[in-house]
């Protein structure tokens, strides 16, 4: 699994693309490695369109990440989930627990609603990742 930080937009939402098998083999959390230790307090969208497979370690990572975001006051939203990955998430009954959107636009709206915000007025405040 390779995570890539995508360009920031004017909506206070962080976008990350996942490529390859949705799995976790590293000791360190790949989101923390990419975004820093305080990433869970932010709104993060995870684009899965380039991830065609999910394995048990990936499922475990998604559950743990969802819980860490919830505890820290942030939000993780998955979007553009391929049918094969969605089938697995449905099979293990995670679609009701995880935040899943069909498109990036819907994912942004979902993240803002989860944070109790109105849609962005285009004036971002600073997004900082203390290290």
C-alpha positions as CSV (number, residue, x, y, z in Angstrom):
1,X,0.0,0.0,0.0
2,X,1.4,3.3,-1.0
3,X,-0.1,6.6,0.3
4,X,0.4,9.9,-1.5
5,X,-0.5,13.3,-0.2
6,X,-2.6,15.2,-2.9
7,X,-2.5,18.9,-3.4
8,X,-4.4,21.0,-0.8
9,X,-7.6,22.8,-1.8
10,X,-9.4,25.7,-0.1
11,X,-11.7,23.5,2.0
12,X,-9.6,22.4,5.0
13,X,-9.7,18.8,3.9
14,X,-6.6,16.7,3.4
15,X,-6.7,14.3,0.4
16,X,-4.6,11.1,0.3
17,X,-4.5,8.6,-2.5
18,X,-3.9,4.9,-1.8
19,X,-2.4,2.7,-4.5
20,X,-1.9,-1.0,-4.6
21,X,-3.3,-3.6,-2.2
22,X,-5.0,-2.1,0.8
23,X,-2.9,-3.8,3.4
24,X,-0.5,-3.0,6.2
25,X,2.8,-4.7,6.6
26,X,4.8,-1.8,8.1
27,X,5.3,-1.3,11.8
28,X,4.4,2.4,11.7
29,X,1.0,3.7,10.7
30,X,1.3,4.9,7.1
31,X,-1.0,7.9,7.7
32,X,1.2,9.0,10.6
33,X,4.3,8.6,8.5
34,X,2.8,10.7,5.7
35,X,0.9,13.3,7.7
36,X,2.5,13.4,11.1
37,X,1.4,12.3,14.6
38,X,-1.5,14.7,14.9
39,X,-3.2,13.7,11.6
40,X,-6.1,12.1,13.3
41,X,-7.5,15.5,14.4
42,X,-8.1,16.5,10.8
43,X,-10.5,15.7,8.1
44,X,-8.8,13.3,5.7
45,X,-10.2,11.8,2.5
46,X,-8.8,8.5,1.3
47,X,-9.1,8.0,-2.4
48,X,-9.2,4.2,-3.1
49,X,-9.7,4.2,-6.8
50,X,-6.3,2.7,-7.4
51,X,-6.7,0.0,-4.8
52,X,-8.3,-3.1,-6.3
53,X,-7.7,-5.5,-3.4
54,X,-8.2,-5.4,0.4
55,X,-6.7,-8.0,2.8
56,X,-7.3,-8.6,6.5
57,X,-4.4,-6.4,7.6
58,X,-6.0,-3.5,5.5
59,X,-9.4,-4.1,7.1
60,X,-7.8,-4.0,10.5
61,X,-5.9,-0.8,9.6
62,X,-9.1,0.9,8.4
63,X,-11.0,0.0,11.6
64,X,-8.1,1.2,13.8
65,X,-7.7,4.4,11.7
66,X,-11.5,5.1,11.9
67,X,-11.4,4.8,15.7
68,X,-8.3,7.0,16.1
69,X,-9.9,9.7,13.9
70,X,-13.1,9.5,16.0
71,X,-11.2,9.7,19.3
72,X,-9.1,12.7,18.1
73,X,-12.1,14.7,16.8
74,X,-11.1,14.2,13.1
75,X,-12.8,12.3,10.3
76,X,-11.7,9.7,7.8
77,X,-13.8,9.3,4.7
78,X,-13.1,6.7,2.0
79,X,-14.2,7.5,-1.5
80,X,-14.0,6.1,-5.1
81,X,-14.0,2.6,-3.6
82,X,-13.7,-0.1,-6.3
83,X,-16.4,-2.7,-6.4
84,X,-14.1,-5.5,-5.3
85,X,-13.1,-3.6,-2.2
86,X,-16.6,-2.5,-1.5
87,X,-17.8,-6.2,-1.8
88,X,-15.3,-7.1,1.0
89,X,-16.3,-4.2,3.2
90,X,-19.9,-5.2,2.8
91,X,-19.1,-8.9,3.5
92,X,-17.4,-8.0,6.8
93,X,-20.2,-5.5,7.6
94,X,-18.0,-2.4,7.8
95,X,-19.9,-0.2,5.4
96,X,-22.2,1.0,8.2
97,X,-19.2,1.8,10.5
98,X,-16.9,3.5,8.1
99,X,-17.5,6.8,6.3
100,X,-17.7,5.9,2.6
101,X,-18.6,8.2,-0.2
102,X,-19.0,7.6,-4.0
103,X,-17.2,10.8,-5.1
104,X,-14.7,13.3,-3.8
105,X,-17.4,16.0,-3.6
106,X,-19.7,13.8,-1.5
107,X,-16.7,12.9,0.7
108,X,-15.9,16.5,1.3
109,X,-19.5,17.2,2.3
110,X,-19.5,14.1,4.6
111,X,-16.3,15.2,6.3
112,X,-17.6,18.7,6.9
113,X,-20.9,17.4,8.3
114,X,-19.1,15.0,10.6
115,X,-17.0,17.9,11.9
116,X,-20.2,19.9,12.5
117,X,-19.3,22.5,9.8
118,X,-21.1,24.1,7.0
119,X,-19.5,23.7,3.6
120,X,-16.4,25.8,3.2
121,X,-16.7,29.4,2.1
122,X,-13.4,29.1,0.3
123,X,-11.4,30.9,3.0
124,X,-9.2,28.2,4.6
125,X,-7.6,28.4,8.0
126,X,-4.1,27.0,8.3
127,X,-3.7,23.3,8.3
128,X,-0.6,22.4,10.4
129,X,1.0,19.1,11.2
130,X,3.2,19.4,14.3
131,X,6.1,17.0,14.2
